[in-house]
Amino acid sequence: MKKYSFSKAAGQGSSYLVLILASIVFMIPFIAMLFNAFKPESEILGYPPTFFPSEITLDNFKAIIENDSMHLFSSLFNSIFIATVRTAITVYLSALWGYALSKLKFRGSKAIFYMVLSAMMIPTAVILLPLYQEMVWFKLNGKLLSQIIVINGTTSYAVFIMKQFIDTIPNDIIEAGRIDGCSEFRVFHNIILPLIKNAISTVAIIVFLYIWNDFLWPYMMIDDPNKYTITVAMQFLNGRNFIRYGQLMAATGISILPIVIIYIIFQKRFTQGISMSGAKE
């Protein structure tokens, strides 16, 4: 018994050690980025390279704040606004779709679900040109609204996760609501939504992260510097023959802060949502 306990503890210890080492390896680029943000440009480009800054400076942060071409604060606001509104719309609509495909058994529901699965396999770059032509036809090019109403592969993925969660909800609960006189919308809002909070958090984080990091679509649609997102604005730190590495690291560090904060707040629900997304009763 003691031998078994020792071998089991040794196995768990080895697993934890491997996970810790893997975490350190994955964190090294992130830590190096933060350190480089506080280094002067000469030290970043110097040889031999150094990991820790020999002197800490805030010049890189000052430079990107004063950069008139980048519009740091307006681009941050635009990214937060677009990502928040579009995430809220995507989460709500995907939950509606998931509920309809899971609990409202209508003719063609399986075919629609297979179409949703197929849409997940289509690269976003393939549909960019048709989406662009559609926005031009509706005269939405150059407007922030074009960044909010667009539908892509993340919507299909969100519908898939929502349906998987709603599949685990017993039909008896829904039938009880209908017997009490609840309409389908009331069943959805009063019964389904409170039961899929983990799914909502999971989908919200994934969709928000995708929208926040998106570069190509806002780059194609927006031509006003005051409407740039943070990913598009950061391109002005790259010249034709040079790259401002220190300022780029500082801007990147600032741009990931909202993602880190959101993940810390919803970490528990996100982890539970990922682990339960494929579960069924």
Protein Blocks (a to p, Z undefined) as FASTA:
>chain_A
ZZmmmmmmmmmmmmmmmmmmmmmmmmmmmmmmmmmmmpcfklmmpccddfbdfbdcfklm
mmmmmmmklommlmmmmmmmmmmmmmmmmmmmmmmmmmmmmmmccehklmmmmmmmmmmm
pcfklmmmmmmmmmmmnopghiaklmmmpccfklmmmmmmmmmmmmmpcfklmmmmmmno
pafklmmmmmmmmmmmmmmmmmmmmmmmmmmmpmklmmmmpccfklpcfklmmmmmpcfk
bccfklmmmmmmmmmmmmmmmmmmmmmmmmmmmmmmmgcZZ
